[in-house]
Amino acid sequence: MSDTIYSAKAALGAYRSLQNMPSAPSAPGTPDAPQADFAELLAGAGKGAIEKAQAAEAVMTEGLAGGHTTQEVVQATLELEQTVQLAVSVRDKLVEAYQDIMRMPI
């Protein structure tokens, strides 16, 4: 039980010391990194999920033909499952945000 208290105190101390640290100044004359908008980030995440699904499907197909071991097929399936779960949770949050916006009074 004392370990959790020590861990909480250590985390709090680390957080406080981080808050007191100055941020790194950017060098003069260097352009800021280009900022991607939300739509681009979402589109990139969607493309990445589709590519991961296609790669997992290819591994599964080759596994049925004997090209991959059972372990590789299972790993590809589990990675695909995690990708689908993430995509579903992001979709649910987007729908929830849309519904909240639609409920706002004008």
BATORDREN-408674 format. One line per 8 residues: number of its first residue (from 0); for each residue y, x, z of C-alpha. Coordinates in steps of 0.001 Angstrom, whole numbers, m for minus. Layout:
% residues N
NUM	Y X Z; ...
This chain:
% residues 106
0	0 0 0; 2346 2895 652; 1729 4079 m2908; 3375 980 m4367; 6400 1382 m2098; 6670 5023 m3080; 6345 4115 m6758; 9029 1452 m6507
8	11367 3877 m4735; 10666 6568 m7314; 11315 4141 m10152; 14552 2978 m8557; 15682 6585 m8087; 14853 7433 m11680; 16752 4373 m12893; 19819 5276 m10833
16	19810 8880 m12038; 19474 7657 m15617; 22488 5388 m15185; 24613 8349 m14064; 23685 10517 m17054; 26328 10779 m19765; 25313 9619 m23197; 25026 12233 m25931
24	28220 12282 m27983; 27850 12061 m31726; 29029 15047 m33694; 32375 14565 m35409; 32156 13917 m39105; 28553 12740 m39060; 28054 9218 m40325; 26288 6804 m38044
32	22729 5904 m38936; 22602 2877 m41214; 21882 m272 m39270; 19205 m2584 m40614; 19857 m6255 m40205; 17418 m8645 m38570; 16130 m10057 m41849; 15229 m6577 m43128
40	13452 m5720 m39882; 11513 m8978 m39983; 10600 m8503 m43645; 9420 m4946 m42945; 7295 m6126 m40034; 5774 m8834 m42207; 4969 m6378 m44981; 3418 m4017 m42439
48	1249 m6800 m41042; 86 m7778 m44534; m735 m4151 m45392; m2669 m3753 m42147; m4603 m6968 m42858; m5451 m5796 m46380; m6594 m2409 m45086; m8783 m4050 m42439
56	m10255 m6388 m45038; m11065 m3420 m47281; m12794 m1618 m44407; m14817 m4748 m43625; m15841 m5189 m47259; m16847 m1539 m47590; m18673 m1795 m44266; m20822 m4604 m45621
64	m21683 m2382 m48565; m22589 476 m46218; m19457 2537 m46797; m18294 2470 m43162; m20026 2558 m39820; m20243 m471 m37575; m17784 1132 m35167; m15163 1557 m37905
72	m15583 m2078 m38955; m15227 m3269 m35357; m12127 m1123 m34847; m10553 m2501 m38029; m11361 m6040 m36910; m9820 m5486 m33476; m6678 m3959 m34994; m6405 m6940 m37324
80	m6821 m9314 m34383; m4002 m7581 m32497; m1774 m7724 m35579; m2419 m11446 m36016; m1755 m12125 m32327; 1540 m10241 m32550; 2556 m12088 m35714; 1742 m15443 m34103
88	3722 m14619 m30969; 6738 m13526 m33048; 6476 m16720 m35085; 6325 m18807 m31909; 9446 m17100 m30540; 11300 m17657 m33820; 10366 m21346 m33836; 11401 m21667 m30193
96	14753 m20007 m30924; 15295 m22287 m33921; 14529 m25354 m31814; 16958 m24170 m29134; 19677 m23733 m31747; 19012 m27189 m33167; 19329 m28723 m29683; 22790 m27222 m29166
104	25618 m29730 m29277; 28060 m29312 m32102
